[in-house]
Amino acid sequence: MALITLRRNLCHLSDFRIHGALAGLKTQRVNCVHKTVKEHLCPWFWSLQLEPVRVRFHHAHSKKFHSGNGNDLHPVGEPVFSQAHAWDRSEHSVKNVDEQIFYRRLNSFTSSEEVLHYISTLQTLPDTMAAGALHRVCEMEKNDDDQRLPKEILENSAFQALCNQFAQDPSNLSNTGLVTALQALTLYVDPQSRLLLSLLAECQHRLKMGSLDIHSLCILGECLIKLQGPGCSTLDLIIYQLQGENLEEFTPEDIVTLYRILQACPEKVDQTFLHKINNFSLSVVPNLSPKLLSQILTALVVLDQTQALTLVIKLGKYVVRHIPHFTNEELKEVLEAFIYFGYNDRFFTKALEQHVASLCLTLDPEVVSKVMEYCSRKLIFSKPILNAVAETFVCQSEKFSPKQTAELIEPFGKLNYLPPNASALFRRLENILFTRFNYFPPKTLLKLLHSCSLIECHPVNFMAKIFSPYFLQQLQDVEIKLDEDGFVLPFTVDEDIHKRVALCIDGPKRFCLNSKHLLGKEATKQRHLYLLGYQVVQIPYYEIEMLKSRNELVEYLQRKLFSQNSGGHW
């Protein structure tokens, strides 16, 4: 395993201690090292001018280290260890510290500056830990609005030292150090940067040699999906090698990573292998974190694993224990999966009630609407949830989009329930509809108002708008306007209209199953159009399917739209 030696006082010096061939290198000025790193990283990554820093390489077994200025910095707030694990203050060698303590320390930091300061207090750092630190920095600085690292991070000597280790000779890196560094760089670095391409080439070399372990294969697979897309040919080799591994050797994290890889490229999935993974995953469910639980459920949805209900049920039982610990996004993914699989459990409902009732005002609007959709789909009559959601909407209605508003309100009608604050709830809804009526998709609006009618909150103030010709046209009843001579007018014309023709193009879903019998709501719609003065022309799908050519279609439409007694013309 390669070791990195970092000098504590990086204000003036940056030092590395590296095994093997690098141990014989002499002191170099940083501009040489900086040049090496700059050539490997994308242009913007090292375009900033840096202060001169000296780099010194040492044998890993060295016991003495001479500071360039005689001063040493010590870590701030480091944990207290027993005498058996006490660090040598003059050395701070990580190899004497439990690896779990190192990663626990990394995860406790709240900023990348803290991580880098901590790293700067260490001398000897295994490449796996160096890669972990690099990944932690990139992860904490991840920003959807900016794909570049901040200037202060790029200029940080400890960060430069971390990157330089991986720019030297990737072949000396351990598998874990190699793929973790690659994973970190995929978060920020240009996919065409020399450093990233160098690490990727080394990964691909080891892949072809069959020398990558399971965990490394999983990480490399996800990196390739991000860098080259799910169609990447190298991904086929990774999946092939993973199929040949014993699932007993996979950690729970590796299993979920495998699911994510297959989720990204479902066309590459071997169903027999996937069935095998589903069965094995039953044994790892108890060890999954909330994040991993939500990810495996999402993967099962994408992969359409409706036959894996035994796994879904077991996941559901463990989801109950973690509901307070899910993030908004994770809880939304869990609810989407349960809706998809039709899963319902009274213990889950009880836990969801407690969670929503206590935190509803802080939940994301998308989560709130998804909770209501879940209750509606599964016909769950939960007063705690319905009351909490009603209160949330009254207090924070401006946060909900038109679609979310409809998803939130509809279950009240479907479940036939008026919350205690019904007057305030529907008064708030009415105000929103008055100010944002045109932002609601027509069909969504109809469902919403119909739900209100079911609990006797009749939308009388909106009836005129609903039955206006303009609104009906938006429902995809196609309107044709004719003048007095029977000629078709442009759809933008609203004057001198002699006749309005409503064209109802009825697909299979508007009829009863395997029948030409129109559904009640579709027949009602056509009756309403007739009462509004439209000449209703029905174009059923089964008549269109009989036509074999474009000419036949034109003649058919001519007969339907402009029969001899209509006086219409093309």
VEXMIDO-741699 format. One line per 2 residues: their letters; for each residue z, y, x of C-alpha. Coordinates in pm, 1 decimal. Layout:
A) Z/Y/X  ...
***
This chain:
MA) 0.0/0.0/0.0  -96.2/338.7/137.6
LI) 180.9/590.9/187.6  156.8/967.4/173.8
TL) 399.7/1173.8/379.4  459.1/1521.7/244.1
RR) 646.3/1788.1/438.1  924.3/1948.0/239.1
NL) 856.9/2299.0/353.7  501.8/2336.3/217.4
CH) 529.7/2714.5/231.7  413.0/2681.9/592.6
LS) 319.0/2318.4/655.8  164.9/2030.7/465.3
DF) 217.6/1694.7/634.0  111.4/1341.2/554.3
RI) 241.6/1012.9/686.0  -23.7/744.7/644.3
HG) -39.8/381.5/749.9  -311.1/209.9/950.0
AL) -599.6/389.4/1111.5  -484.8/733.8/995.6
AG) -161.8/698.6/1188.9  -340.5/775.4/1511.7
LK) -488.6/1103.2/1399.7  -367.8/1414.1/1574.0
TQ) -255.2/1742.2/1425.2  -535.3/1921.3/1243.0
RV) -562.8/2265.6/1099.0  -581.8/2282.4/722.3
NC) -926.9/2436.2/718.2  -1062.2/2097.0/829.7
VH) -874.2/1914.1/557.7  -955.7/2186.3/307.0
KT) -1322.5/2149.5/396.2  -1306.0/1774.7/335.8
VK) -1145.0/1816.0/-4.2  -1374.2/2102.2/-103.7
EH) -1680.5/1890.0/-28.5  -1551.2/1613.3/-251.3
LC) -1439.1/1819.2/-546.9  -1656.4/2022.6/-781.8
PW) -1739.1/2374.7/-659.4  -1495.1/2558.1/-885.9
FW) -1212.5/2323.7/-797.0  -1166.1/2454.1/-444.3
SL) -1351.3/2783.2/-450.2  -1031.9/2983.0/-398.1
QL) -942.1/3104.1/-47.6  -621.9/2941.4/73.6
EP) -362.0/3046.4/323.2  -378.8/2853.7/654.8
VR) -166.4/2539.3/637.1  -123.8/2278.2/908.7
VR) -148.5/1908.6/830.9  11.1/1644.1/1051.8
FH) -31.9/1265.9/1022.9  244.7/1030.8/1135.8
HA) 310.3/659.4/1162.1  488.7/531.7/853.4
HS) 778.8/400.9/1061.9  862.2/738.4/1222.5
KK) 1223.8/844.6/1187.6  1198.3/1199.1/1319.1
FH) 1003.5/1482.0/1164.2  988.8/1826.1/1322.6
SG) 941.4/2121.9/1094.2  694.7/2387.8/1199.7
NG) 949.6/2664.1/1134.4  1276.2/2473.4/1159.7
ND) 1359.3/2505.8/791.8  1378.1/2225.8/535.4
LH) 1379.2/2263.9/157.3  1589.8/2031.8/-54.9
PV) 1513.9/1917.6/-410.6  1670.4/2121.1/-687.3
GE) 1886.5/1938.0/-939.6  1810.7/1592.2/-805.2
PV) 2000.9/1304.3/-969.9  2318.4/1168.3/-811.5
FS) 2277.0/816.7/-674.1  2534.7/566.7/-556.5
QA) 2590.6/528.7/-181.6  2369.3/221.3/-185.6
HA) 2077.9/436.5/-310.7  2159.7/762.2/-138.4
WD) 1861.8/934.3/15.3  1847.7/1023.3/377.1
RS) 1848.7/1404.1/349.1  1646.0/1435.7/666.4
EH) 1381.6/1193.2/540.0  1373.8/1182.4/156.7
SV) 1167.0/863.9/178.2  1059.1/752.5/-169.4
KN) 1025.8/393.5/-49.8  1408.5/376.6/-59.1
VD) 1419.8/498.7/-417.4  1363.0/283.3/-721.3
EQ) 1013.7/344.3/-860.4  1148.1/371.2/-1214.0
IF) 1372.5/657.0/-1107.8  1073.1/839.5/-963.6
YR) 868.5/809.9/-1283.5  1170.7/891.5/-1499.9
RL) 1211.9/1204.7/-1293.6  842.7/1293.0/-1334.7
NS) 860.5/1251.5/-1710.9  1170.5/1470.0/-1734.1
FT) 990.4/1777.0/-1600.9  857.4/2028.3/-1850.7
SS) 598.9/2198.6/-1630.5  352.3/2104.0/-1359.8
EE) 521.2/2355.4/-1127.0  840.1/2149.5/-1147.4
VL) 647.9/1832.8/-1067.3  482.9/1989.4/-763.6
HY) 809.1/2137.4/-639.8  969.6/1794.9/-667.9
IS) 678.9/1636.5/-479.0  707.5/1901.5/-207.9
TL) 1063.4/1782.8/-132.5  943.8/1432.4/-47.8
QT) 809.3/1303.2/281.5  681.7/950.2/226.9
LP) 507.8/880.5/-103.0  325.7/554.7/-192.5
DT) -26.1/615.0/-318.6  63.5/473.8/-661.8
MA) 335.3/735.0/-702.6  112.5/1008.8/-561.8
AG) -151.1/915.4/-819.0  114.8/914.6/-1089.4
AL) 222.7/1263.8/-987.9  -138.5/1384.5/-984.6
HR) -191.7/1238.3/-1331.1  127.0/1400.2/-1460.3
VC) 15.6/1743.7/-1336.3  -330.4/1713.3/-1492.4
EM) -182.4/1578.2/-1813.4  62.8/1866.9/-1846.3
EK) -208.1/2124.0/-1777.9  -454.9/1968.3/-2023.9
ND) -596.2/2237.5/-2249.0  -872.5/2188.6/-2503.0
DD) -974.9/2553.1/-2464.0  -1014.6/2541.2/-2086.5
QR) -1140.9/2248.7/-1882.9  -1022.1/2397.3/-1553.3
LP) -685.9/2382.6/-1381.8  -500.7/2714.7/-1346.8
KE) -546.7/2907.7/-1024.1  -181.2/2875.3/-928.4
IL) -205.7/2495.2/-944.4  -520.8/2486.4/-733.9
EN) -354.9/2702.8/-468.4  -37.5/2494.3/-462.6
SA) 0.7/2318.8/-127.1  159.0/2008.1/-277.5
FQ) -132.5/1972.2/-518.9  -378.4/2008.5/-231.8
AL) -186.7/1745.3/-39.2  -207.0/1500.5/-330.3
CN) -582.4/1549.1/-368.7  -644.6/1526.6/4.8
QF) -492.7/1178.2/24.8  -752.2/1044.7/-218.3
AQ) -1035.6/1231.0/-47.4  -974.7/1059.6/289.4
DP) -1068.8/694.0/246.8  -1050.3/539.2/-102.9
SN) -1088.1/190.9/43.3  -732.3/217.0/179.0
LS) -586.5/283.6/-167.3  -416.5/23.1/-380.0
NT) -585.2/-72.9/-707.3  -324.8/110.4/-912.3
GL) -338.0/421.5/-695.3  -718.2/424.6/-706.6
VT) -764.5/392.4/-1082.9  -471.6/621.1/-1167.3
AL) -614.2/896.1/-946.4  -953.5/846.1/-1111.7
QA) -789.4/865.9/-1453.6  -615.8/1191.5/-1358.8
LT) -936.8/1351.4/-1234.2  -1129.1/1261.7/-1551.0
LY) -901.3/1505.4/-1736.0  -1030.1/1808.2/-1545.8
VD) -1283.8/1748.6/-1272.6  -1659.3/1779.4/-1314.5
PQ) -1797.2/1425.0/-1365.5  -2041.7/1493.5/-1082.0
SR) -1779.1/1604.0/-827.8  -1795.0/1416.2/-497.2
LL) -1428.5/1317.0/-503.5  -1452.6/1165.8/-848.8
LS) -1780.4/991.0/-766.5  -1626.2/855.3/-446.6
LL) -1331.3/706.9/-635.2  -1563.3/572.4/-904.8
AE) -1789.4/407.3/-646.8  -1489.0/235.6/-488.6
CQ) -1374.4/115.0/-832.0  -1718.0/-25.3/-907.7
HR) -1728.4/-198.8/-567.8  -1395.9/-368.5/-634.6
LK) -1508.6/-455.9/-987.1  -1815.3/-637.5/-856.8
MG) -1598.7/-814.9/-600.0  -1366.6/-925.4/-879.9
SL) -1063.6/-777.3/-703.3  -932.3/-552.7/-982.4
DI) -622.7/-666.0/-1170.3  -589.5/-651.9/-1550.5
HS) -420.2/-312.5/-1563.3  -677.8/-158.6/-1330.0
LC) -964.1/-302.8/-1536.3  -818.2/-146.8/-1851.1
IL) -777.8/197.4/-1695.0  -1124.1/185.6/-1537.7
GE) -1274.5/87.4/-1872.9  -1131.4/394.4/-2045.9
CL) -1236.4/621.0/-1759.2  -1594.4/496.0/-1780.1
IK) -1603.0/553.3/-2155.4  -1496.5/911.8/-2101.3
LQ) -1730.2/974.5/-1807.7  -2040.9/780.9/-1910.7
GP) -1993.4/694.0/-2276.5  -1946.2/358.3/-2452.6
GC) -2303.2/255.6/-2370.3  -2221.3/232.9/-1999.2
ST) -2354.0/-96.2/-1860.1  -2060.1/-134.0/-1620.1
LD) -1835.3/-154.1/-1925.0  -1996.7/-487.2/-2012.7
LI) -1875.9/-633.8/-1682.6  -1523.2/-499.2/-1740.3
IY) -1504.3/-651.7/-2088.2  -1647.1/-977.3/-1953.1
QL) -1378.6/-995.4/-1684.1  -1103.8/-906.7/-1930.9
QG) -1220.4/-1186.2/-2161.8  -1170.2/-1429.2/-1878.3
EN) -809.0/-1324.3/-1818.5  -505.2/-1495.4/-1965.0
LE) -367.6/-1273.0/-2241.4  -16.5/-1378.1/-2138.8
EF) -70.9/-1168.3/-1825.1  -137.7/-848.8/-2024.8
TP) 143.3/-598.9/-2073.0  182.3/-445.0/-2422.8
ED) 25.8/-124.7/-2286.1  -270.8/-321.9/-2151.4
IV) -323.8/-490.7/-2488.2  -338.5/-154.2/-2667.3
TL) -569.9/-13.0/-2398.8  -796.9/-312.9/-2454.8
YR) -800.7/-234.1/-2827.2  -895.4/126.8/-2750.0
IL) -1182.7/11.5/-2527.1  -1316.5/-221.7/-2796.4
QA) -1269.6/51.4/-3055.8  -1497.2/280.4/-2854.1
CP) -1776.8/22.4/-2835.2  -1752.1/-206.8/-3141.6
EK) -2107.5/-329.0/-3083.4  -1988.9/-497.6/-2760.2
VD) -1705.0/-684.2/-2931.7  -1700.4/-1062.1/-2936.4
QT) -1532.5/-1149.0/-3268.0  -1382.8/-1470.4/-3131.1
FL) -1219.8/-1276.2/-2847.2  -1099.4/-1008.4/-3090.4
HK) -948.1/-1273.9/-3317.1  -769.1/-1413.8/-3013.1
IN) -632.4/-1068.7/-2926.4  -513.6/-1015.0/-3285.3
NF) -320.2/-1341.7/-3281.0  -166.4/-1273.0/-2939.9
SL) -71.3/-917.5/-3037.0  178.2/-1053.6/-3288.3
SV) 402.8/-1135.5/-2992.8  388.8/-786.4/-2836.7
VP) 448.7/-577.5/-3151.1  828.3/-556.5/-3095.0
NL) 764.0/-391.8/-2756.2  526.2/-121.5/-2877.6
SP) 622.6/245.8/-2876.4  544.3/469.6/-3178.1
KL) 233.8/597.1/-2998.6  106.2/248.2/-2924.0
LS) 177.9/131.4/-3279.5  -36.6/410.7/-3422.7
QI) -313.4/345.7/-3169.5  -337.6/-25.8/-3241.3
LT) -348.7/43.4/-3617.0  -628.2/296.3/-3566.8
AL) -824.0/46.9/-3357.3  -787.8/-218.8/-3627.7
VV) -932.8/26.6/-3880.0  -1230.7/118.5/-3661.8
LD) -1295.3/-248.4/-3584.8  -1267.4/-330.6/-3958.1
QT) -1010.7/-604.1/-3901.6  -933.3/-662.1/-4269.7
QA) -876.0/-1028.9/-4189.8  -589.2/-939.1/-3953.1
LT) -343.6/-864.2/-4235.2  -70.6/-1072.2/-4071.2
LV) -82.1/-836.6/-3773.4  -95.4/-529.0/-3999.5
IK) 210.3/-648.9/-4191.9  408.5/-706.7/-3873.7
LG) 303.1/-366.0/-3738.9  415.4/-214.3/-4068.7
KY) 762.8/-363.3/-4035.8  807.6/-204.8/-3694.4
VV) 653.5/124.2/-3805.9  950.5/160.3/-4042.4
RH) 1188.0/174.6/-3746.0  989.8/446.7/-3571.8
IP) 899.2/686.3/-3854.1  1136.1/962.7/-3731.5
HF) 978.7/938.8/-3385.0  609.7/964.1/-3474.4
TN) 425.3/1285.1/-3397.5  231.9/1445.0/-3684.0
EE) -94.4/1301.0/-3555.8  52.4/953.3/-3507.8
LK) 204.0/947.2/-3857.3  -130.6/1056.6/-4003.4
EV) -304.5/769.6/-3822.8  -45.9/521.9/-3954.2
LE) -93.6/644.0/-4312.5  -473.1/629.2/-4280.3
AF) -447.7/269.8/-4159.7  -213.7/169.2/-4442.5
IY) -448.1/329.5/-4695.7  -742.9/145.9/-4541.0
FG) -570.7/-193.0/-4543.5  -397.0/-137.7/-4877.8
YN) -59.2/-194.1/-4715.6  257.3/-110.6/-4906.6
DR) 618.0/-191.6/-4830.0  932.1/-68.6/-5007.6
FF) 1115.8/-25.2/-4677.7  831.4/188.6/-4544.5
TK) 833.7/394.3/-4865.2  1209.6/448.7/-4835.1
AL) 1181.7/556.0/-4471.8  887.1/782.1/-4556.8
EQ) 1089.8/942.7/-4836.8  1374.0/1025.7/-4601.1
HV) 1139.2/1159.9/-4336.9  933.5/1377.5/-4571.4
AS) 1234.1/1507.7/-4762.3  1408.4/1617.5/-4443.4
LC) 1112.0/1752.7/-4247.8  844.5/1840.6/-4502.0
LT) 846.3/2212.5/-4419.4  771.6/2132.6/-4054.5
LD) 506.3/1865.3/-4113.8  140.9/1939.1/-4049.1
PE) -57.0/2012.1/-4371.4  -290.5/1724.0/-4291.5
VV) 7.1/1487.0/-4277.7  148.6/1619.1/-4606.1
SK) -183.7/1569.8/-4785.7  -216.8/1223.6/-4628.4
VM) 131.6/1128.2/-4753.8  26.5/1231.8/-5104.0
EY) -299.4/1039.8/-5076.1  -103.0/731.5/-4974.6
CS) 129.9/765.8/-5275.3  -166.3/822.0/-5506.7
RK) -371.1/527.2/-5378.0  -76.5/287.2/-5394.6
LI) 60.9/436.4/-5721.9  395.0/507.7/-5552.8
FS) 613.0/715.6/-5784.0  854.6/876.1/-5539.2
KP) 1044.4/1178.2/-5670.0  1185.8/1267.2/-5324.4
IL) 834.9/1287.2/-5178.2  675.6/1463.1/-5476.7
NA) 955.1/1719.3/-5500.9  955.5/1791.9/-5127.4
VA) 577.4/1832.9/-5120.2  584.8/2062.5/-5425.3
ET) 843.2/2281.9/-5254.3  638.6/2286.5/-4934.1
FV) 326.1/2399.8/-5119.3  510.9/2682.1/-5291.9
CQ) 648.0/2806.0/-4958.6  346.0/2742.6/-4735.4
SE) 36.4/2719.0/-4956.1  -161.4/2945.8/-4724.0
KF) -155.6/2670.7/-4457.8  -347.7/2424.6/-4676.1
SP) -727.3/2410.1/-4684.7  -904.9/2370.3/-5022.1
KQ) -952.1/1998.5/-4954.9  -586.7/1954.2/-4857.9
TA) -476.0/2152.0/-5162.9  -668.5/1919.7/-5392.3
EL) -532.0/1609.4/-5216.9  -181.6/1747.3/-5256.6
IE) -207.7/1838.7/-5626.7  -408.7/1544.9/-5764.9
PF) -129.3/1283.4/-5730.8  97.1/1483.6/-5964.7
GK) -152.3/1427.0/-6245.4  -233.2/1069.0/-6150.4
LN) 135.4/975.7/-6132.4  216.4/1181.4/-6442.5
YL) 495.6/1386.4/-6287.3  604.6/1747.8/-6319.2
PP) 837.5/1850.9/-6032.6  1142.7/2069.6/-6099.7
NA) 956.6/2374.0/-5965.1  644.9/2304.4/-6172.9
SA) 613.3/2662.8/-6299.2  621.8/2804.4/-5946.0
LF) 392.3/2527.9/-5817.6  113.8/2585.1/-6070.4
RR) 151.1/2961.3/-6060.6  92.2/2941.9/-5686.4
LE) -203.2/2709.3/-5739.7  -353.7/2946.3/-5996.4
NI) -327.4/3237.2/-5753.7  -505.4/3035.2/-5486.7
LF) -782.8/2934.4/-5723.5  -837.7/3294.0/-5830.5
TR) -869.1/3414.5/-5471.7  -1047.3/3112.9/-5317.8
FN) -1237.9/2958.8/-5609.0  -1573.1/2960.8/-5431.3
YF) -1427.8/2779.0/-5128.8  -1349.5/2465.6/-5329.3
PP) -1629.1/2203.6/-5339.1  -1730.0/2165.4/-5706.9
KT) -1639.9/1798.4/-5741.6  -1311.4/1851.3/-5559.6
LL) -1229.4/2137.8/-5793.2  -1307.6/1931.5/-6102.2
KL) -1077.3/1651.5/-5984.5  -800.8/1899.7/-5912.3
LH) -822.9/2071.2/-6253.5  -854.4/1738.3/-6430.7
SC) -530.7/1627.7/-6264.7  -361.3/1942.9/-6392.7
SL) -478.6/1862.2/-6746.3  -324.7/1514.4/-6723.8
IE) 22.8/1669.7/-6702.6  -57.7/1932.0/-6969.7
CH) -110.8/2216.7/-6727.1  -449.0/2301.5/-6877.3
PV) -669.5/2524.8/-6658.8  -779.1/2749.0/-6949.4
NF) -831.4/3046.5/-6717.7  -1102.3/2857.8/-6530.2
MA) -1298.8/2696.4/-6811.7  -1564.0/2970.1/-6818.9
KI) -1627.2/2929.9/-6446.2  -1642.0/2552.0/-6465.1
FS) -1902.6/2549.1/-6741.9  -2115.5/2828.2/-6598.9
PY) -2475.1/2727.5/-6510.8  -2412.2/2828.5/-6148.8
FL) -2116.0/2592.2/-6113.5  -2296.3/2305.6/-6283.5
QQ) -2592.6/2344.9/-6051.1  -2359.0/2292.7/-5755.2
LQ) -2264.5/1955.6/-5897.1  -2614.7/1839.7/-5803.1
DV) -2755.9/1850.6/-6167.0  -3086.4/1992.7/-6032.7
EI) -3204.5/2295.2/-6240.2  -3569.1/2388.2/-6303.9
KL) -3645.0/2726.6/-6462.3  -3959.4/2781.3/-6671.4
DE) -4115.0/3109.1/-6789.7  -4269.3/3166.8/-7134.6
DG) -4600.6/3016.8/-7024.2  -4434.7/2703.7/-6890.9
FV) -4468.4/2783.1/-6521.9  -4186.4/2698.4/-6282.0
LP) -3992.3/2998.5/-6156.8  -3828.7/3029.6/-5812.6
FT) -3469.2/2911.0/-5820.2  -3352.7/3260.2/-5715.0
VD) -3494.6/3420.0/-6033.5  -3241.2/3488.9/-6308.4
ED) -3455.6/3698.7/-6548.1  -3732.1/3614.9/-6799.9
IH) -3624.8/3251.3/-6809.8  -3769.5/3081.9/-7118.8
KR) -3635.6/2731.6/-7065.7  -3389.2/2558.2/-6833.2
VA) -3442.1/2195.4/-6740.9  -3147.0/1997.1/-6600.7
LC) -3269.9/1713.6/-6380.8  -3014.1/1430.2/-6357.8
ID) -3096.0/1203.4/-6064.1  -2876.8/902.6/-6137.5
GP) -2805.9/659.0/-5855.0  -2653.8/307.8/-5894.3
KR) -2295.8/437.2/-5881.6  -2352.1/628.4/-6206.5
FC) -2408.9/303.9/-6398.3  -2195.8/4.7/-6482.0
LN) -2219.0/-282.6/-6235.0  -2551.7/-470.2/-6259.4
SK) -2641.4/-273.4/-6569.7  -2851.2/17.5/-6696.0
HL) -2554.2/139.2/-6899.6  -2450.8/491.2/-6790.8
LG) -2084.2/552.3/-6710.2  -1886.1/757.2/-6957.7
KE) -1831.8/1057.0/-6731.5  -2204.5/1075.9/-6655.0
AT) -2299.2/1055.2/-7023.1  -2042.3/1324.9/-7100.1
KQ) -2187.5/1549.3/-6831.8  -2534.7/1517.8/-6981.6
RH) -2402.7/1593.9/-7331.4  -2233.0/1907.4/-7197.6
LY) -2556.2/2020.8/-7035.1  -2739.9/1969.0/-7363.8
LL) -2477.8/2175.4/-7550.3  -2522.8/2452.6/-7294.7
GY) -2890.4/2476.8/-7386.6  -3048.5/2266.6/-7112.7
QV) -3335.1/2025.3/-7165.7  -3186.3/1719.4/-6996.7
VQ) -3425.6/1496.1/-6800.7  -3282.6/1172.4/-6660.8
IP) -3428.3/1015.6/-6344.5  -3256.6/674.1/-6310.2
YY) -3273.0/490.6/-5980.6  -3412.9/171.5/-6131.4
EI) -3727.5/354.9/-6248.2  -3780.5/515.1/-5905.9
EM) -3750.8/176.8/-5735.5  -4047.5/47.4/-5937.7
LK) -4283.9/303.6/-5785.5  -4491.3/183.0/-5492.6
SR) -4672.9/492.3/-5367.3  -4641.7/865.9/-5333.6
NE) -4909.2/919.5/-5599.0  -4717.6/705.8/-5846.4
LV) -4404.5/908.5/-5773.6  -4587.3/1237.2/-5837.3
EY) -4732.3/1108.9/-6165.7  -4390.3/980.8/-6270.9
LQ) -4223.1/1316.6/-6208.5  -4509.4/1495.7/-6387.9
RK) -4455.1/1282.1/-6696.9  -4077.0/1322.5/-6685.1
LF) -4061.6/1693.0/-6616.4  -4369.1/1823.3/-6790.5
SQ) -4454.6/1602.6/-7082.4  -4745.7/1714.9/-7307.2
NS) -4518.2/1884.4/-7559.3  -4315.3/2074.7/-7298.8
GG) -4592.6/2312.0/-7194.8  -4486.0/2293.5/-6831.9
HW) -4713.0/2326.4/-6529.6  -4684.3/2252.5/-6155.6
***
